[in-house]
Amino acid sequence: MGHGVVLLREVLPGTTPDPEVLGYAAAHGLIMVTCNRDDFVALAQAQPHHGLIVLFRRKSRTAERAVLVRLVEKAGAQGLARNINFA
């Protein structure tokens, strides 16, 4: 779809605290996708970020991807940037 993806485990240790993870994404202009709603929504309200997508768990990864793709197509990069979105 023309979007770049950075996997957390490829750029940061798995033990990196959540505030640093969101900070890394913000510093690199990345919109973060997470299923960790409880921690990251609160963080995104308290610290600068480039955008956050909270992905709700579905019965399959295929269903999760489909919802994510629909959100990206509907909102576009401008609609996702600097917002907290739910999919």
Biopython code that builds the backbone (N, CA, C, O; Angstrom):
import numpy as np
from Bio.PDB.StructureBuilder import StructureBuilder

atoms = [
    (1, "MET", "N", (0.818, -1.198, 0.000)),
    (1, "MET", "CA", (0.000, 0.000, 0.000)),
    (1, "MET", "C", (0.858, 1.257, 0.000)),
    (1, "MET", "O", (0.331, 2.369, 0.012)),
    (2, "GLY", "N", (2.156, 1.089, -0.013)),
    (2, "GLY", "CA", (3.032, 2.247, -0.074)),
    (2, "GLY", "C", (3.415, 2.834, 1.274)),
    (2, "GLY", "O", (4.049, 3.888, 1.322)),
    (3, "HIS", "N", (3.056, 2.192, 2.353)),
    (3, "HIS", "CA", (3.413, 2.676, 3.684)),
    (3, "HIS", "C", (4.611, 1.893, 4.194)),
    (3, "HIS", "O", (4.690, 0.678, 4.011)),
    (4, "GLY", "N", (5.541, 2.586, 4.832)),
    (4, "GLY", "CA", (6.669, 1.916, 5.451)),
    (4, "GLY", "C", (6.267, 1.386, 6.812)),
    (4, "GLY", "O", (5.429, 1.980, 7.491)),
    (5, "VAL", "N", (6.853, 0.280, 7.212)),
    (5, "VAL", "CA", (6.557, -0.326, 8.508)),
    (5, "VAL", "C", (7.877, -0.591, 9.214)),
    (5, "VAL", "O", (8.818, -1.116, 8.618)),
    (6, "VAL", "N", (7.940, -0.224, 10.487)),
    (6, "VAL", "CA", (9.101, -0.500, 11.321)),
    (6, "VAL", "C", (8.627, -1.380, 12.464)),
    (6, "VAL", "O", (7.717, -1.007, 13.204)),
    (7, "LEU", "N", (9.232, -2.528, 12.610)),
    (7, "LEU", "CA", (8.871, -3.421, 13.711)),
    (7, "LEU", "C", (9.676, -3.047, 14.948)),
    (7, "LEU", "O", (10.895, -2.888, 14.881)),
    (8, "LEU", "N", (9.000, -2.911, 16.056)),
    (8, "LEU", "CA", (9.637, -2.517, 17.301)),
    (8, "LEU", "C", (10.839, -3.394, 17.612)),
    (8, "LEU", "O", (11.902, -2.883, 17.965)),
    (9, "ARG", "N", (10.688, -4.680, 17.489)),
    (9, "ARG", "CA", (11.762, -5.600, 17.857)),
    (9, "ARG", "C", (13.004, -5.447, 16.984)),
    (9, "ARG", "O", (14.071, -5.952, 17.331)),
    (10, "GLU", "N", (12.870, -4.750, 15.849)),
    (10, "GLU", "CA", (14.023, -4.529, 14.977)),
    (10, "GLU", "C", (14.798, -3.262, 15.330)),
    (10, "GLU", "O", (15.929, -3.086, 14.877)),
    (11, "VAL", "N", (14.207, -2.379, 16.133)),
    (11, "VAL", "CA", (14.869, -1.106, 16.428)),
    (11, "VAL", "C", (15.076, -0.839, 17.921)),
    (11, "VAL", "O", (15.909, -0.012, 18.291)),
    (12, "LEU", "N", (14.334, -1.524, 18.769)),
    (12, "LEU", "CA", (14.443, -1.329, 20.221)),
    (12, "LEU", "C", (14.397, -2.672, 20.925)),
    (12, "LEU", "O", (13.762, -3.611, 20.444)),
    (13, "PRO", "N", (15.072, -2.766, 22.071)),
    (13, "PRO", "CA", (14.966, -4.002, 22.851)),
    (13, "PRO", "C", (13.530, -4.232, 23.323)),
    (13, "PRO", "O", (12.794, -3.268, 23.534)),
    (14, "GLY", "N", (13.132, -5.453, 23.486)),
    (14, "GLY", "CA", (11.781, -5.781, 23.929)),
    (14, "GLY", "C", (11.461, -5.276, 25.318)),
    (14, "GLY", "O", (10.295, -5.219, 25.707)),
    (15, "THR", "N", (12.477, -4.910, 26.066)),
    (15, "THR", "CA", (12.283, -4.416, 27.430)),
    (15, "THR", "C", (12.169, -2.890, 27.500)),
    (15, "THR", "O", (12.110, -2.324, 28.592)),
    (16, "THR", "N", (12.139, -2.231, 26.352)),
    (16, "THR", "CA", (12.057, -0.769, 26.334)),
    (16, "THR", "C", (10.750, -0.314, 26.962)),
    (16, "THR", "O", (9.687, -0.806, 26.585)),
    (17, "PRO", "N", (10.804, 0.615, 27.916)),
    (17, "PRO", "CA", (9.578, 1.108, 28.551)),
    (17, "PRO", "C", (8.660, 1.798, 27.534)),
    (17, "PRO", "O", (9.129, 2.408, 26.573)),
    (18, "ASP", "N", (7.359, 1.692, 27.761)),
    (18, "ASP", "CA", (6.368, 2.251, 26.838)),
    (18, "ASP", "C", (6.598, 3.728, 26.511)),
    (18, "ASP", "O", (6.481, 4.098, 25.343)),
    (19, "PRO", "N", (6.920, 4.591, 27.481)),
    (19, "PRO", "CA", (7.141, 5.999, 27.129)),
    (19, "PRO", "C", (8.280, 6.185, 26.121)),
    (19, "PRO", "O", (8.220, 7.064, 25.262)),
    (20, "GLU", "N", (9.308, 5.357, 26.235)),
    (20, "GLU", "CA", (10.419, 5.443, 25.286)),
    (20, "GLU", "C", (10.009, 4.923, 23.906)),
    (20, "GLU", "O", (10.467, 5.435, 22.884)),
    (21, "VAL", "N", (9.160, 3.925, 23.880)),
    (21, "VAL", "CA", (8.672, 3.387, 22.609)),
    (21, "VAL", "C", (7.887, 4.469, 21.865)),
    (21, "VAL", "O", (8.122, 4.710, 20.681)),
    (22, "LEU", "N", (6.956, 5.117, 22.563)),
    (22, "LEU", "CA", (6.169, 6.178, 21.935)),
    (22, "LEU", "C", (7.068, 7.351, 21.560)),
    (22, "LEU", "O", (6.872, 7.975, 20.517)),
    (23, "GLY", "N", (8.043, 7.650, 22.396)),
    (23, "GLY", "CA", (9.002, 8.710, 22.090)),
    (23, "GLY", "C", (9.819, 8.403, 20.851)),
    (23, "GLY", "O", (10.079, 9.296, 20.044)),
    (24, "TYR", "N", (10.230, 7.147, 20.686)),
    (24, "TYR", "CA", (10.973, 6.739, 19.489)),
    (24, "TYR", "C", (10.121, 6.962, 18.243)),
    (24, "TYR", "O", (10.589, 7.515, 17.248)),
    (25, "ALA", "N", (8.873, 6.527, 18.313)),
    (25, "ALA", "CA", (7.976, 6.696, 17.169)),
    (25, "ALA", "C", (7.802, 8.180, 16.842)),
    (25, "ALA", "O", (7.837, 8.570, 15.675)),
    (26, "ALA", "N", (7.618, 8.999, 17.867)),
    (26, "ALA", "CA", (7.439, 10.438, 17.648)),
    (26, "ALA", "C", (8.687, 11.060, 17.036)),
    (26, "ALA", "O", (8.593, 11.857, 16.103)),
    (27, "ALA", "N", (9.847, 10.700, 17.557)),
    (27, "ALA", "CA", (11.107, 11.263, 17.071)),
    (27, "ALA", "C", (11.383, 10.913, 15.618)),
    (27, "ALA", "O", (12.078, 11.648, 14.917)),
    (28, "HIS", "N", (10.836, 9.784, 15.165)),
    (28, "HIS", "CA", (11.062, 9.332, 13.796)),
    (28, "HIS", "C", (9.856, 9.581, 12.887)),
    (28, "HIS", "O", (9.833, 9.113, 11.749)),
    (29, "GLY", "N", (8.858, 10.313, 13.383)),
    (29, "GLY", "CA", (7.684, 10.645, 12.568)),
    (29, "GLY", "C", (6.831, 9.439, 12.224)),
    (29, "GLY", "O", (6.238, 9.379, 11.147)),
    (30, "LEU", "N", (6.766, 8.471, 13.140)),
    (30, "LEU", "CA", (6.033, 7.231, 12.887)),
    (30, "LEU", "C", (4.693, 7.226, 13.608)),
    (30, "LEU", "O", (4.588, 7.684, 14.746)),
    (31, "ILE", "N", (3.692, 6.715, 12.953)),
    (31, "ILE", "CA", (2.400, 6.474, 13.586)),
    (31, "ILE", "C", (2.480, 5.079, 14.194)),
    (31, "ILE", "O", (2.770, 4.103, 13.502)),
    (32, "MET", "N", (2.226, 4.999, 15.471)),
    (32, "MET", "CA", (2.380, 3.732, 16.172)),
    (32, "MET", "C", (1.085, 2.937, 16.164)),
    (32, "MET", "O", (0.002, 3.488, 16.360)),
    (33, "VAL", "N", (1.209, 1.631, 15.935)),
    (33, "VAL", "CA", (0.069, 0.715, 15.993)),
    (33, "VAL", "C", (0.308, -0.222, 17.170)),
    (33, "VAL", "O", (1.370, -0.836, 17.278)),
    (34, "THR", "N", (-0.681, -0.330, 18.048)),
    (34, "THR", "CA", (-0.542, -1.162, 19.234)),
    (34, "THR", "C", (-1.886, -1.768, 19.623)),
    (34, "THR", "O", (-2.941, -1.240, 19.272)),
    (35, "CYS", "N", (-1.836, -2.863, 20.340)),
    (35, "CYS", "CA", (-3.036, -3.440, 20.947)),
    (35, "CYS", "C", (-3.090, -3.079, 22.432)),
    (35, "CYS", "O", (-4.053, -3.417, 23.119)),
    (36, "ASN", "N", (-2.069, -2.402, 22.920)),
    (36, "ASN", "CA", (-1.951, -2.053, 24.328)),
    (36, "ASN", "C", (-2.683, -0.734, 24.599)),
    (36, "ASN", "O", (-2.058, 0.307, 24.800)),
    (37, "ARG", "N", (-3.983, -0.799, 24.601)),
    (37, "ARG", "CA", (-4.825, 0.392, 24.762)),
    (37, "ARG", "C", (-4.610, 1.065, 26.102)),
    (37, "ARG", "O", (-4.441, 2.283, 26.157)),
    (38, "ASP", "N", (-4.613, 0.310, 27.171)),
    (38, "ASP", "CA", (-4.571, 0.897, 28.508)),
    (38, "ASP", "C", (-3.349, 1.776, 28.731)),
    (38, "ASP", "O", (-3.468, 2.869, 29.284)),
    (39, "ASP", "N", (-2.181, 1.316, 28.310)),
    (39, "ASP", "CA", (-0.962, 2.085, 28.542)),
    (39, "ASP", "C", (-0.757, 3.201, 27.517)),
    (39, "ASP", "O", (-0.410, 4.322, 27.888)),
    (40, "PHE", "N", (-0.968, 2.905, 26.236)),
    (40, "PHE", "CA", (-0.583, 3.878, 25.215)),
    (40, "PHE", "C", (-1.580, 5.010, 25.018)),
    (40, "PHE", "O", (-1.173, 6.097, 24.608)),
    (41, "VAL", "N", (-2.843, 4.812, 25.287)),
    (41, "VAL", "CA", (-3.786, 5.929, 25.190)),
    (41, "VAL", "C", (-3.438, 6.970, 26.251)),
    (41, "VAL", "O", (-3.410, 8.167, 25.964)),
    (42, "ALA", "N", (-3.176, 6.523, 27.462)),
    (42, "ALA", "CA", (-2.787, 7.459, 28.527)),
    (42, "ALA", "C", (-1.484, 8.169, 28.183)),
    (42, "ALA", "O", (-1.368, 9.376, 28.396)),
    (43, "LEU", "N", (-0.509, 7.447, 27.658)),
    (43, "LEU", "CA", (0.760, 8.062, 27.272)),
    (43, "LEU", "C", (0.570, 9.082, 26.158)),
    (43, "LEU", "O", (1.139, 10.172, 26.204)),
    (44, "ALA", "N", (-0.227, 8.727, 25.162)),
    (44, "ALA", "CA", (-0.432, 9.630, 24.023)),
    (44, "ALA", "C", (-1.153, 10.910, 24.442)),
    (44, "ALA", "O", (-1.014, 11.945, 23.789)),
    (45, "GLN", "N", (-1.908, 10.842, 25.509)),
    (45, "GLN", "CA", (-2.572, 12.043, 26.024)),
    (45, "GLN", "C", (-1.610, 12.900, 26.835)),
    (45, "GLN", "O", (-1.861, 14.087, 27.045)),
    (46, "ALA", "N", (-0.509, 12.306, 27.293)),
    (46, "ALA", "CA", (0.417, 13.005, 28.175)),
    (46, "ALA", "C", (1.716, 13.446, 27.506)),
    (46, "ALA", "O", (2.398, 14.332, 28.020)),
    (47, "GLN", "N", (2.067, 12.849, 26.377)),
    (47, "GLN", "CA", (3.331, 13.209, 25.742)),
    (47, "GLN", "C", (3.130, 13.360, 24.240)),
    (47, "GLN", "O", (2.212, 12.769, 23.671)),
    (48, "PRO", "N", (3.992, 14.154, 23.594)),
    (48, "PRO", "CA", (3.865, 14.348, 22.150)),
    (48, "PRO", "C", (4.004, 13.018, 21.401)),
    (48, "PRO", "O", (4.773, 12.142, 21.795)),
    (49, "HIS", "N", (3.252, 12.895, 20.332)),
    (49, "HIS", "CA", (3.336, 11.696, 19.493)),
    (49, "HIS", "C", (2.983, 12.083, 18.065)),
    (49, "HIS", "O", (2.390, 13.135, 17.824)),
    (50, "HIS", "N", (3.351, 11.230, 17.126)),
    (50, "HIS", "CA", (3.051, 11.499, 15.722)),
    (50, "HIS", "C", (1.726, 10.896, 15.297)),
    (50, "HIS", "O", (1.205, 11.218, 14.229)),
    (51, "GLY", "N", (1.185, 10.033, 16.120)),
    (51, "GLY", "CA", (-0.085, 9.376, 15.844)),
    (51, "GLY", "C", (-0.110, 8.010, 16.494)),
    (51, "GLY", "O", (0.923, 7.360, 16.653)),
    (52, "LEU", "N", (-1.295, 7.589, 16.865)),
    (52, "LEU", "CA", (-1.452, 6.296, 17.530)),
    (52, "LEU", "C", (-2.687, 5.605, 16.980)),
    (52, "LEU", "O", (-3.756, 6.206, 16.873)),
    (53, "ILE", "N", (-2.527, 4.342, 16.634)),
    (53, "ILE", "CA", (-3.662, 3.499, 16.254)),
    (53, "ILE", "C", (-3.736, 2.374, 17.279)),
    (53, "ILE", "O", (-2.791, 1.602, 17.439)),
    (54, "VAL", "N", (-4.852, 2.291, 17.959)),
    (54, "VAL", "CA", (-5.089, 1.207, 18.909)),
    (54, "VAL", "C", (-5.899, 0.151, 18.171)),
    (54, "VAL", "O", (-7.047, 0.384, 17.792)),
    (55, "LEU", "N", (-5.300, -0.992, 17.975)),
    (55, "LEU", "CA", (-5.916, -2.080, 17.227)),
    (55, "LEU", "C", (-6.529, -3.065, 18.205)),
    (55, "LEU", "O", (-5.823, -3.653, 19.024)),
    (56, "PHE", "N", (-7.838, -3.246, 18.123)),
    (56, "PHE", "CA", (-8.511, -4.214, 18.985)),
    (56, "PHE", "C", (-8.277, -5.621, 18.445)),
    (56, "PHE", "O", (-8.324, -5.855, 17.237)),
    (57, "ARG", "N", (-8.029, -6.536, 19.346)),
    (57, "ARG", "CA", (-7.798, -7.934, 18.956)),
    (57, "ARG", "C", (-9.046, -8.511, 18.302)),
    (57, "ARG", "O", (-10.165, -8.295, 18.766)),
    (58, "ARG", "N", (-8.835, -9.241, 17.225)),
    (58, "ARG", "CA", (-9.908, -9.922, 16.515)),
    (58, "ARG", "C", (-9.637, -11.428, 16.578)),
    (58, "ARG", "O", (-8.646, -11.868, 17.162)),
    (59, "LYS", "N", (-10.526, -12.201, 15.973)),
    (59, "LYS", "CA", (-10.370, -13.662, 15.992)),
    (59, "LYS", "C", (-9.165, -14.124, 15.190)),
    (59, "LYS", "O", (-8.639, -15.211, 15.429)),
    (60, "SER", "N", (-8.724, -13.308, 14.243)),
    (60, "SER", "CA", (-7.570, -13.688, 13.432)),
    (60, "SER", "C", (-6.752, -12.456, 13.065)),
    (60, "SER", "O", (-7.254, -11.332, 13.089)),
    (61, "ARG", "N", (-5.499, -12.682, 12.730)),
    (61, "ARG", "CA", (-4.635, -11.590, 12.264)),
    (61, "ARG", "C", (-5.171, -11.026, 10.956)),
    (61, "ARG", "O", (-5.038, -9.830, 10.695)),
    (62, "THR", "N", (-5.773, -11.872, 10.138)),
    (62, "THR", "CA", (-6.352, -11.419, 8.877)),
    (62, "THR", "C", (-7.445, -10.395, 9.136)),
    (62, "THR", "O", (-7.513, -9.372, 8.453)),
    (63, "ALA", "N", (-8.296, -10.659, 10.110)),
    (63, "ALA", "CA", (-9.363, -9.713, 10.458)),
    (63, "ALA", "C", (-8.770, -8.419, 11.004)),
    (63, "ALA", "O", (-9.269, -7.335, 10.702)),
    (64, "GLU", "N", (-7.712, -8.521, 11.805)),
    (64, "GLU", "CA", (-7.055, -7.323, 12.339)),
    (64, "GLU", "C", (-6.470, -6.483, 11.203)),
    (64, "GLU", "O", (-6.633, -5.263, 11.185)),
    (65, "ARG", "N", (-5.794, -7.127, 10.262)),
    (65, "ARG", "CA", (-5.217, -6.405, 9.125)),
    (65, "ARG", "C", (-6.292, -5.729, 8.294)),
    (65, "ARG", "O", (-6.108, -4.599, 7.842)),
    (66, "ALA", "N", (-7.407, -6.405, 8.088)),
    (66, "ALA", "CA", (-8.489, -5.838, 7.281)),
    (66, "ALA", "C", (-9.029, -4.560, 7.910)),
    (66, "ALA", "O", (-9.278, -3.581, 7.206)),
    (67, "VAL", "N", (-9.212, -4.558, 9.218)),
    (67, "VAL", "CA", (-9.710, -3.370, 9.913)),
    (67, "VAL", "C", (-8.675, -2.250, 9.831)),
    (67, "VAL", "O", (-9.025, -1.089, 9.619)),
    (68, "LEU", "N", (-7.417, -2.597, 9.998)),
    (68, "LEU", "CA", (-6.348, -1.602, 9.931)),
    (68, "LEU", "C", (-6.264, -0.979, 8.542)),
    (68, "LEU", "O", (-6.129, 0.237, 8.411)),
    (69, "VAL", "N", (-6.343, -1.802, 7.515)),
    (69, "VAL", "CA", (-6.297, -1.300, 6.138)),
    (69, "VAL", "C", (-7.481, -0.374, 5.867)),
    (69, "VAL", "O", (-7.311, 0.676, 5.247)),
    (70, "ARG", "N", (-8.666, -0.743, 6.318)),
    (70, "ARG", "CA", (-9.839, 0.131, 6.128)),
    (70, "ARG", "C", (-9.645, 1.483, 6.806)),
    (70, "ARG", "O", (-9.989, 2.521, 6.240)),
    (71, "LEU", "N", (-9.095, 1.472, 8.017)),
    (71, "LEU", "CA", (-8.857, 2.729, 8.715)),
    (71, "LEU", "C", (-7.866, 3.594, 7.957)),
    (71, "LEU", "O", (-8.100, 4.789, 7.775)),
    (72, "VAL", "N", (-6.766, 3.010, 7.513)),
    (72, "VAL", "CA", (-5.744, 3.761, 6.785)),
    (72, "VAL", "C", (-6.324, 4.320, 5.495)),
    (72, "VAL", "O", (-6.071, 5.476, 5.155)),
    (73, "GLU", "N", (-7.096, 3.520, 4.774)),
    (73, "GLU", "CA", (-7.703, 3.994, 3.525)),
    (73, "GLU", "C", (-8.706, 5.113, 3.790)),
    (73, "GLU", "O", (-8.763, 6.084, 3.035)),
    (74, "LYS", "N", (-9.485, 4.988, 4.844)),
    (74, "LYS", "CA", (-10.524, 5.976, 5.142)),
    (74, "LYS", "C", (-9.932, 7.284, 5.661)),
    (74, "LYS", "O", (-10.304, 8.363, 5.199)),
    (75, "ALA", "N", (-9.020, 7.189, 6.612)),
    (75, "ALA", "CA", (-8.488, 8.385, 7.267)),
    (75, "ALA", "C", (-7.336, 9.016, 6.495)),
    (75, "ALA", "O", (-7.170, 10.236, 6.513)),
    (76, "GLY", "N", (-6.548, 8.200, 5.823)),
    (76, "GLY", "CA", (-5.362, 8.719, 5.152)),
    (76, "GLY", "C", (-4.318, 9.157, 6.160)),
    (76, "GLY", "O", (-4.594, 9.231, 7.357)),
    (77, "ALA", "N", (-3.132, 9.443, 5.681)),
    (77, "ALA", "CA", (-2.027, 9.822, 6.563)),
    (77, "ALA", "C", (-2.351, 11.082, 7.351)),
    (77, "ALA", "O", (-2.013, 11.182, 8.530)),
    (78, "GLN", "N", (-2.994, 12.033, 6.714)),
    (78, "GLN", "CA", (-3.316, 13.289, 7.407)),
    (78, "GLN", "C", (-4.325, 13.064, 8.530)),
    (78, "GLN", "O", (-4.230, 13.701, 9.579)),
    (79, "GLY", "N", (-5.274, 12.180, 8.328)),
    (79, "GLY", "CA", (-6.268, 11.904, 9.358)),
    (79, "GLY", "C", (-5.718, 11.102, 10.524)),
    (79, "GLY", "O", (-6.259, 11.160, 11.629)),
    (80, "LEU", "N", (-4.645, 10.353, 10.287)),
    (80, "LEU", "CA", (-4.045, 9.537, 11.341)),
    (80, "LEU", "C", (-2.999, 10.309, 12.133)),
    (80, "LEU", "O", (-2.818, 10.073, 13.327)),
    (81, "ALA", "N", (-2.315, 11.224, 11.472)),
    (81, "ALA", "CA", (-1.211, 11.937, 12.104)),
    (81, "ALA", "C", (-1.690, 12.769, 13.287)),
    (81, "ALA", "O", (-2.671, 13.507, 13.207)),
    (82, "ARG", "N", (-0.959, 12.619, 14.384)),
    (82, "ARG", "CA", (-1.177, 13.370, 15.623)),
    (82, "ARG", "C", (-2.537, 13.119, 16.275)),
    (82, "ARG", "O", (-2.968, 13.897, 17.125)),
    (83, "ASN", "N", (-3.195, 12.068, 15.892)),
    (83, "ASN", "CA", (-4.488, 11.694, 16.482)),
    (83, "ASN", "C", (-4.359, 10.330, 17.142)),
    (83, "ASN", "O", (-3.429, 9.570, 16.871)),
    (84, "ILE", "N", (-5.314, 10.041, 18.012)),
    (84, "ILE", "CA", (-5.454, 8.699, 18.577)),
    (84, "ILE", "C", (-6.649, 8.071, 17.858)),
    (84, "ILE", "O", (-7.773, 8.566, 17.941)),
    (85, "ASN", "N", (-6.380, 6.977, 17.155)),
    (85, "ASN", "CA", (-7.408, 6.298, 16.360)),
    (85, "ASN", "C", (-7.616, 4.885, 16.879)),
    (85, "ASN", "O", (-6.696, 4.269, 17.419)),
    (86, "PHE", "N", (-8.815, 4.382, 16.715)),
    (86, "PHE", "CA", (-9.142, 3.028, 17.159)),
    (86, "PHE", "C", (-9.608, 2.200, 15.968)),
    (86, "PHE", "O", (-10.399, 2.661, 15.145)),
    (87, "ALA", "N", (-9.105, 0.975, 15.889)),
    (87, "ALA", "CA", (-9.488, 0.103, 14.778)),
    (87, "ALA", "C", (-9.821, -1.280, 15.301)),
    (87, "ALA", "O", (-10.168, -2.167, 14.521)),
]
sb = StructureBuilder()
sb.init_structure("model")
sb.init_model(0)
sb.init_chain("A")
sb.init_seg("    ")
for serial, (resi, resn, name, xyz) in enumerate(atoms, 1):
    if name == "N":
        sb.init_residue(resn, " ", resi, " ")
    sb.init_atom(name, np.array(xyz, "f"), 0.0, 1.0, " ", f" {name:<3s}", serial, name[0])
structure = sb.get_structure()
